[in-house]
Every structure is written in C-alpha cells, then in structure tokens.
Amino acid sequence: MKLKFMEQLPLKPELMTCPHCGNSQRIGVHSRQERRYICHACGKTFAETQGTVFFGLHYPIRVVVLILTLLAHGCPIAAIVAAFLIDERTVLDWLHRGGQHGKAVQAQLVCNGQVEPGQVQADGLQARTRKGKVWIATAVSVFSRLFLWGEVSPRRDAGLVRRLMQKVLQAAFSITQAVLIAVDGFATYPKAVFQTFYTKIKTGRPGCLRHLLWPDLHVVQVVRQYSGRVLKSVSRRLVYGSLDRVYEIIAMTQVEFGVINTAFSERFNATLRARLPALVRRTRNLARATQRLEDELFWGGVVYNFCTVHTSLGATPAVAAGLTDHTRSVEELLRLRLPRQAHSTP
C-alpha cells in the first residue's frame, strides 16, 4: 500500500498567493513537471514550495517528510544517518527548519486568542545537554490536551516562568473566561500568574495604573516533598480564588471529578521524554545546545497537537480545541504557509 505522503499532490493554483506581489486571484500553473506557478498580475513565476519548509532543499519531499516524522517520534539522529546515509548536518538543518516552523505554527495558530483554556497545568522538567543541565517549562490545556507553549532556559527562574505565562495569556480569548492555573511547588509560578493575568484600571490619580486580576482566575499548587528520591508527602493548596469554583472547573475540564493535580502536564512531559532523544534518561544522545532542544520541543509539540490522535479524545488536541477541523498529516503541516514575520526558517 502506498503511503499518503508519497502520493503526488495535485497542483492547486486557487490556494496559492504570489510571494512577490501578494496577489491570490490570478494564479495559474506555469509548469506541472517543475511544479511552478505563475502570477498573471506581476508576470513572475514561483515554486510550489516557496514559503514552506521544503523550499531550497535538494532532496525529494517524501524523504524530508519521512525523516522529520521519525524525528518527531523520538528516532535518534545517529540512527537516521546510519539508515538513510544522509549527512548529520543535513538532518540537523531539517530539524532546525521543522522546529522553527513548529514554533511559528504554535505562535500563529495556538497563541492567538482563540483557545478556551479552562484548566491550564504548567510543569517543568530538567534535561541534560553537552554544556550542562537546562530547564524546560511547558503549559497544557487540560480539556483538549493542547500543548500551549514551552520555554527552554539554562536556569529555572522568574524569567522562564513569566515568558511561559505570557504565551498562555496570548492563547486565551477573553478576560471573562474561567481560568484555573495548576502548578507545582515552585514559588515563582503564582507570582508570574499574578504579574500576567490582570487588566489595567485608570484611577484618575497620578502614578501607575491599578492592576486588577481577572475576575474568574484561580491558582492552585501541588507541593511534593521528597527525602532523597523517595516521595514522602503531597499537599494541595489554594493560592488564589474560590475552592468551590476550582472543583467546578476541574469537573468540567477533566470530564470526571478529580482532585487538584498536575497529572496532565506530567503526562505531556512523559510524552516529550519518549519523543525527544535528548530527554530520554541515561541516554548518550545529548543535545549540543539549548537551540537543538528547543527545535525538538516545538517540532515534537506541533506534531503532537495537529497530527497525533489522542486516545481519550478520539481526535487531535488541535481538533478538540477547535483550531482545525481535521487531523493534519505531517506533510500538510510542513506545507502550511505562514506570514513572513512569523516564519523564521532560513
């Protein structure tokens, strides 16, 4: 049986936009063999892959799709080099393109004020690189299992958490929404939430504007105490908001009633550990720098959101969140064109 990504897709000039003049009405087919279009408004031609991850690559698209699919599911680069006899630098370049494209897709389609967050869980995990340990902070919307954003930093500090919460704020579409933020015992999380989820109120007096927290904002913490590597106790506490409202949001977003927890963010982090070679415990596939770790994070995260059907949902997280109407293939995701300012792929 022929794989879907190996099939030659038909040319669709009605879906194209000229990269030279921005025209999308008078686009025609210039060459079917070379898969090029022509803009009848400016008279210039352009490749089908222009504006996508595939532009400028001298390999068949099906090979690039296959390797990026393997990378998104945890295949080590050394195994890909040995199996396909492709130079390691080429594979790393494709991973960087995929990671930057995934980051742009997350910023454009997820963190754009169209997500109803409900309950958001944030957690961190530690990874090792050849230059030392780094921290990865991630946030997940519980109801849709949607990966909202991730941040990579050599230090687990206030700046890391604030950047993460800013992206969670950008994903929410209204301050009237009920938002429950569930985090672990790291003390900086509540402070970052309070510095992010507020509106400015004019008081009529000189000086700074008054900061008013969102009316239906609630913050809870799950604090674990260890003795060495042994878990001794788990305490759950309300940091801000109403405890009754907290349990209402938990019941609505987790389908079934549950306690205050960060289980969904921990499950997502477990998925990252399975799919990112550098996060596998006791591995020799360490990332050389934080940039590669960031590329792996966003490429694996965007494939998880748009291409991976979640068993408990029967759909991808992006479909469950209402961001798309179908499960996208990896090739369709890579062919997605984004505005130039949002796409930083070379």
C-alpha positions as CSV (number, residue, x, y, z in Angstrom):
1,M,0.0,0.0,0.0
2,K,1.3,3.4,-0.9
3,L,2.0,5.8,2.0
4,K,-0.1,9.0,1.9
5,F,2.9,11.3,1.9
6,M,4.4,9.5,-1.1
7,E,1.5,10.4,-3.3
8,Q,2.0,13.3,-5.7
9,L,-0.4,16.0,-4.6
10,P,-2.3,17.9,-7.4
11,L,-1.4,21.5,-8.2
12,K,-4.0,23.9,-6.7
13,P,-3.4,27.5,-8.0
14,E,-6.6,28.7,-6.3
15,L,-5.0,28.1,-2.9
16,M,-1.7,29.9,-3.8
17,T,-0.6,33.5,-3.1
18,C,2.1,35.2,-5.1
19,P,5.1,35.8,-2.8
20,H,6.2,38.7,-5.0
21,C,3.1,40.9,-5.1
22,G,0.7,39.2,-2.7
23,N,-2.0,38.5,-5.4
24,S,-4.1,35.5,-4.8
25,Q,-6.7,35.9,-7.6
26,R,-4.8,35.5,-10.8
27,I,-2.6,32.5,-10.2
28,G,-2.0,29.8,-12.8
29,V,0.1,26.8,-13.5
30,H,3.4,27.6,-15.2
31,S,5.0,24.1,-15.3
32,R,3.4,20.8,-14.0
33,Q,6.7,19.0,-14.4
34,E,8.7,21.5,-12.3
35,R,5.6,22.2,-10.2
36,R,5.8,26.0,-10.6
37,Y,3.0,28.6,-10.6
38,I,2.8,32.0,-12.4
39,C,1.2,35.2,-11.2
40,H,-0.7,36.9,-14.1
41,A,-0.7,40.1,-12.1
42,C,3.0,40.7,-12.0
43,G,4.1,38.1,-14.5
44,K,6.6,36.3,-12.2
45,T,6.8,32.6,-11.5
46,F,7.4,30.9,-8.2
47,A,8.0,27.3,-6.9
48,E,5.2,25.3,-5.3
49,T,7.4,25.0,-2.1
50,Q,8.2,28.7,-1.8
51,G,7.3,29.9,1.7
52,T,7.3,26.4,3.1
53,V,9.9,24.3,5.0
54,F,10.8,22.4,1.7
55,F,11.9,25.5,-0.2
56,G,15.6,25.3,-1.3
57,L,16.0,21.6,-0.3
58,H,17.7,19.3,-2.8
59,Y,16.0,16.1,-1.6
60,P,12.7,14.6,-2.5
61,I,9.9,15.9,-0.4
62,R,8.9,12.4,0.7
63,V,12.4,11.8,2.1
64,V,12.2,15.0,4.2
65,V,8.7,14.2,5.4
66,L,9.8,10.7,6.4
67,I,12.8,11.8,8.4
68,L,11.0,14.7,10.1
69,T,8.3,12.2,11.1
70,L,10.9,10.0,12.6
71,L,12.4,12.9,14.5
72,A,9.0,13.9,15.9
73,H,8.6,10.4,17.3
74,G,12.0,10.1,19.1
75,C,14.2,8.5,16.5
76,P,17.8,9.4,17.3
77,I,19.7,11.3,14.6
78,A,22.5,8.7,14.6
79,A,20.0,6.0,13.6
80,I,18.7,8.2,10.8
81,V,22.2,8.9,9.5
82,A,23.0,5.1,9.6
83,A,19.8,4.1,7.9
84,F,19.5,6.7,5.2
85,L,23.2,7.6,4.7
86,I,22.4,11.3,4.9
87,D,24.9,13.7,6.4
88,E,24.3,14.5,10.1
89,R,24.5,18.3,9.4
90,T,21.7,17.9,6.8
91,V,19.4,16.1,9.3
92,L,20.2,18.8,11.9
93,D,19.3,21.5,9.4
94,W,16.0,19.8,8.6
95,L,15.3,19.5,12.4
96,H,16.0,23.2,12.8
97,R,13.7,24.1,9.9
98,G,11.0,21.9,11.4
99,G,11.5,23.3,14.9
100,Q,11.3,26.9,13.8
101,H,8.3,26.1,11.6
102,G,6.6,24.4,14.6
103,K,7.3,27.4,16.8
104,A,5.8,29.7,14.2
105,V,2.7,27.5,13.9
106,Q,2.3,27.5,17.7
107,A,2.5,31.3,17.8
108,Q,0.2,31.8,14.8
109,L,-2.5,29.2,15.4
110,V,-2.4,28.4,19.2
111,C,-1.3,31.5,21.0
112,N,-3.6,33.8,19.1
113,G,-6.5,34.4,21.4
114,Q,-8.8,31.6,20.2
115,V,-8.3,28.9,22.9
116,E,-10.7,28.5,25.8
117,P,-8.1,27.5,28.4
118,G,-10.3,26.3,31.3
119,Q,-7.8,24.5,33.4
120,V,-4.2,25.0,32.4
121,Q,-1.4,22.9,34.0
122,A,2.2,24.0,33.9
123,D,5.2,22.0,34.9
124,G,8.9,21.8,34.3
125,L,11.4,19.1,33.5
126,Q,15.2,19.0,33.5
127,A,17.3,18.0,30.6
128,R,21.0,17.5,30.0
129,T,23.0,19.0,27.2
130,R,26.7,18.7,26.4
131,K,27.0,22.2,28.0
132,G,25.2,21.3,31.2
133,K,21.6,21.0,32.5
134,V,18.7,23.1,31.2
135,W,15.1,23.5,32.2
136,I,12.0,23.1,30.0
137,A,8.8,24.7,31.2
138,T,5.5,23.6,29.4
139,A,1.8,24.5,29.7
140,V,-1.1,22.3,28.6
141,S,-4.8,23.0,28.3
142,V,-6.4,20.0,30.2
143,F,-9.8,19.7,28.4
144,S,-8.3,19.4,24.9
145,R,-4.8,18.2,26.0
146,L,-3.5,21.0,23.8
147,F,0.2,21.9,24.2
148,L,0.1,25.7,24.6
149,W,3.8,26.6,24.7
150,G,7.2,25.7,26.0
151,E,10.2,27.6,27.1
152,V,13.8,26.4,27.4
153,S,16.4,28.1,29.7
154,P,19.6,27.2,31.5
155,R,18.0,28.4,34.7
156,R,14.7,27.8,36.3
157,D,14.0,31.4,37.3
158,A,11.2,34.0,37.2
159,G,12.1,35.0,33.6
160,L,11.4,31.4,32.4
161,V,8.0,31.2,34.1
162,R,6.9,34.7,33.1
163,R,7.6,34.0,29.4
164,L,5.6,30.9,29.6
165,M,2.6,32.6,31.3
166,Q,2.7,35.4,28.7
167,K,2.1,32.8,26.0
168,V,-0.7,31.2,28.0
169,L,-2.3,34.6,28.2
170,Q,-2.0,35.2,24.5
171,A,-3.8,31.9,23.9
172,A,-6.9,32.9,25.9
173,F,-9.5,35.0,24.1
174,S,-11.4,36.7,26.9
175,I,-10.8,38.0,30.4
176,T,-14.3,36.8,31.4
177,Q,-13.2,33.2,31.0
178,A,-12.8,30.9,33.9
179,V,-9.1,30.1,34.2
180,L,-7.6,27.7,36.6
181,I,-3.8,27.5,36.7
182,A,-2.5,24.4,38.4
183,V,1.3,24.4,39.0
184,D,3.8,22.5,41.1
185,G,5.5,23.9,44.3
186,F,7.9,26.2,42.6
187,A,7.2,29.6,44.3
188,T,7.7,31.7,41.2
189,Y,4.7,30.3,39.4
190,P,1.9,32.1,41.4
191,K,3.9,35.4,41.2
192,A,4.2,35.0,37.4
193,V,0.5,34.4,37.1
194,F,-0.4,37.5,39.1
195,Q,2.0,39.6,37.0
196,T,0.4,38.3,33.8
197,F,-3.4,37.8,34.2
198,Y,-4.6,41.3,35.0
199,T,-6.2,44.3,33.5
200,K,-5.1,47.9,34.0
201,I,-7.6,50.2,35.6
202,K,-7.5,54.0,35.5
203,T,-8.0,55.6,38.9
204,G,-7.8,59.2,37.9
205,R,-4.9,59.7,40.2
206,P,-1.3,60.4,39.1
207,G,1.1,57.4,39.1
208,C,0.9,53.9,37.8
209,L,-2.4,52.3,36.7
210,R,-4.1,49.9,39.1
211,H,-3.7,46.2,38.3
212,L,-6.9,44.2,38.7
213,L,-6.7,40.4,38.4
214,W,-9.1,38.5,36.1
215,P,-12.4,38.1,37.9
216,D,-12.6,34.3,37.4
217,L,-8.9,33.5,37.9
218,H,-7.9,30.7,40.3
219,V,-4.5,29.4,41.2
220,V,-3.7,26.1,42.9
221,Q,-0.4,24.3,43.8
222,V,0.6,20.7,44.2
223,V,3.6,20.5,46.5
224,R,5.6,17.3,46.7
225,Q,8.2,16.7,49.5
226,Y,11.0,14.2,48.9
227,S,13.5,12.5,51.1
228,G,16.3,11.9,48.6
229,R,14.4,10.3,45.7
230,V,11.6,8.9,47.8
231,L,8.3,10.8,47.7
232,K,7.2,11.5,51.3
233,S,4.1,13.6,51.0
234,V,1.9,15.5,48.6
235,S,0.0,18.6,49.7
236,R,-2.6,20.5,47.6
237,R,-3.4,24.1,48.3
238,L,-5.4,27.0,47.0
239,V,-3.2,30.0,46.3
240,Y,-5.9,32.4,44.9
241,G,-9.6,32.2,44.1
242,S,-12.5,30.1,45.3
243,L,-12.1,26.4,46.2
244,D,-15.6,25.6,45.2
245,R,-15.1,27.2,41.8
246,V,-11.8,25.3,41.4
247,Y,-13.6,21.9,41.8
248,E,-16.3,23.1,39.3
249,I,-13.6,23.8,36.7
250,I,-11.8,20.5,37.4
251,A,-15.1,18.6,36.9
252,M,-15.8,20.4,33.6
253,T,-12.3,20.1,32.1
254,Q,-11.4,16.6,33.3
255,V,-14.8,15.1,32.3
256,E,-14.9,13.2,35.5
257,F,-14.5,14.7,39.0
258,G,-10.9,14.7,40.3
259,V,-8.6,16.3,42.9
260,I,-6.2,19.2,42.4
261,N,-3.4,17.8,40.3
262,T,-0.8,18.4,37.6
263,A,-1.2,14.9,36.1
264,F,-1.9,16.1,32.6
265,S,1.2,18.3,32.3
266,E,3.2,15.4,33.7
267,R,1.8,13.1,31.1
268,F,2.7,15.5,28.4
269,N,6.2,15.8,29.8
270,A,6.4,12.0,29.7
271,T,5.4,12.1,26.0
272,L,8.2,14.6,25.5
273,R,10.7,12.3,27.2
274,A,9.6,9.5,24.8
275,R,9.7,11.6,21.7
276,L,12.8,13.8,22.3
277,P,16.0,11.8,22.3
278,A,17.8,14.3,24.4
279,L,15.2,13.9,27.2
280,V,15.5,10.1,27.5
281,R,17.0,9.2,30.8
282,R,20.5,7.7,30.7
283,T,20.9,8.5,27.0
284,R,24.0,9.3,25.0
285,N,22.0,11.4,22.5
286,L,22.6,14.7,24.4
287,A,21.7,17.9,22.7
288,R,24.8,20.1,22.0
289,A,23.0,23.3,22.9
290,T,19.6,24.7,24.0
291,Q,18.7,25.6,20.4
292,R,18.5,22.0,19.3
293,L,16.5,21.2,22.4
294,E,14.1,24.0,21.5
295,D,13.8,22.7,17.9
296,E,13.0,19.2,19.2
297,L,10.4,20.6,21.7
298,F,8.5,22.7,19.2
299,W,8.6,20.2,16.3
300,G,7.5,17.4,18.6
301,G,4.9,19.6,20.2
302,V,3.3,20.8,17.0
303,V,3.1,17.2,15.6
304,Y,1.5,16.2,18.9
305,N,-1.1,19.0,18.6
306,F,-2.0,18.7,14.9
307,C,-1.1,15.2,13.8
308,T,-1.5,12.8,16.8
309,V,-4.9,11.5,17.6
310,H,-5.3,11.4,21.4
311,T,-6.9,8.1,22.6
312,S,-9.1,9.6,25.2
313,L,-10.4,12.3,22.8
314,G,-10.7,10.4,19.6
315,A,-9.1,13.4,17.8
316,T,-6.0,15.5,17.9
317,P,-5.7,18.2,20.6
318,A,-6.0,20.9,17.9
319,V,-9.3,19.5,16.7
320,A,-10.6,19.1,20.3
321,A,-9.7,22.8,20.9
322,G,-11.4,23.9,17.7
323,L,-8.3,25.2,16.0
324,T,-8.7,23.0,12.9
325,D,-11.4,20.7,11.5
326,H,-9.3,17.6,10.6
327,T,-6.2,15.7,11.5
328,R,-3.3,17.0,9.5
329,S,-0.6,14.9,8.0
330,V,3.0,15.8,8.7
331,E,3.4,16.8,5.0
332,E,0.3,19.0,5.2
333,L,1.7,20.6,8.4
334,L,5.1,21.3,6.7
335,R,3.4,22.8,3.6
336,L,1.5,25.2,5.8
337,R,2.4,28.8,4.7
338,L,2.8,31.4,7.4
339,P,3.3,35.2,7.2
340,R,7.0,36.1,6.7
341,Q,7.3,37.8,10.1
342,A,6.1,34.7,11.9
343,H,8.3,32.3,10.0
344,S,12.0,32.4,10.7
345,T,13.1,29.3,8.8
346,P,16.1,30.1,6.6
